[in-house]
Amino acid sequence: MNFEYSKQSLELQNKLDDFMQKHIFNNEKEILEFRLDNPWKHSPKLEELKNLAKKEGLWNLFLPRGYGELSPGLTNLEYAPLAELMGRCSFSSEIFNCSAPDTGNMEVLAKYGTDEQKNKWLKPLMNGEIRSAFLMTEPEVASSDATNIKTSIVKENDEYVINGRKWWSSGGMNPSTKIYVLMGKTDPTASRHVQQSMILVPADSPGITIVRPLSVFGYLDSPEGHAEIELKNVRVPKENMILGEGRGFEIAQGRLGPGRIHHCMRLIGAAQRSLNLMCKRVNERETFGKKLKDYSSIRQDIAKSACEIEQGRLLTLAAADKIDRFGAKVGANLIAMIKIAIPQMACNVVDRAIQAFGGMGVSQDTPLASFYVYARAIRLADGPDEVHMYQLGRNLVKEQLTK
């Protein structure tokens, strides 16, 4: 493949980088401190930056060009370096309306939604007027196998009645969240991968209880947060079903492929910034009469991190290119590879940077601790490492046997 970026992608990279240098890094500390002191509230500065990003044309950059007028006209390959730039700050993708779970939910609605669903939910999501949550994982079953989910979606006349308990519902604590995309079972007797469906559930529906926020290594990830949510006899109109009963896995595969590209490129951005910070730090500090940068072990750590980041970057770009040219199904092996490799790479790179920083590295005075938490959590989110390795190994053996 050609790893040269298009003119449009390069122009947006320059524009995005300039925006981050001028407006985001300078306000990073203020926004993070506001979140620590005001969980479940939106920072006024963050909202101000969103409006500025929208005015400068740095808004909704994620939808591939196949979505017509909803898309800025980028391929996944062209968007990938933009996601990397956003990943250098833990909250910056939200400023450009390019953060999970909204990107995945917007793509679901854009790809599979009816005109009514698009007008009611996709339009305000793309305008940044509301936020959304994704409800799949459940506390009572091993949700790494999504066929285990138990939440029931039962049709009664012109409505569906939903009962179940979800957790790790990304976006569930956000005060601006108005709609849930929920996965549940419409027909437990059907074949294994057509029992599940996805349905739209307004967040203010009677019968919904937010049981508690869930922290990730002590981080609340406010204001979006992750919630445990109980749904008891929640009723929604039949028109809220997405694509049709039994199509849940089909929708999930269409949703997760590009989303994994986004996560991995953001992690590469986090790893790259961690390495940059590490290089500056070891040039400033001295121990036992010489600067840290002059120790062989430090130089080796820096060299290993640079190699691993570049390997991860090229692998992820290859996956993005494969999706663009052949679709997520053909690119499944590469998608599995990046999901296995990139979060672990980011954990390693950030860990080395933390070690070089010493005590400061685990504090709120650098982004390193939050980067590490993000990278470690993604080894579980969107499918744990073991599932991707299991499926990738199976596919590779099958390919060899058919040659």
Buried (B, 14 or more C-beta within 10 A) or exposed (E): EEEEBBEEBEEBBEBBBEBBEEBBBEBBEEBBEBBEEEBBEBBEEBEEBBEBBBEBEBBBBBBBBEBEEBBBBBBBBBBBBBBBBBBBBBBBBBBBBBBBBBBBBBBBBBBBBBEEBBEBBBBBBBEBEBBBBBBBBBEEBEBBEBEEBBBBBBEEEEBBBBBBBBBBBBBBBBEBBBBBBBBBBBBEEEEEEBBBBBBBBBBEBEBBEBBEBBEBEEBBBBBBBBBBBBBEEBBBEEEBBBBEBBBBBBBBEBBBBBBBBBBBBBBBBBBBBBBEBBBEBBEEBEEEEEEBBEBEEBEEBBEEBBEBBEEBBEBBBBBBBBBBEEEBEEBBBBBBBBBBBBBBBBBBBBBBBBBBBEEBBBEEEBBBBBBBBBBBBBBBBBBBBEBBBBBBEEEEEEEEEEE
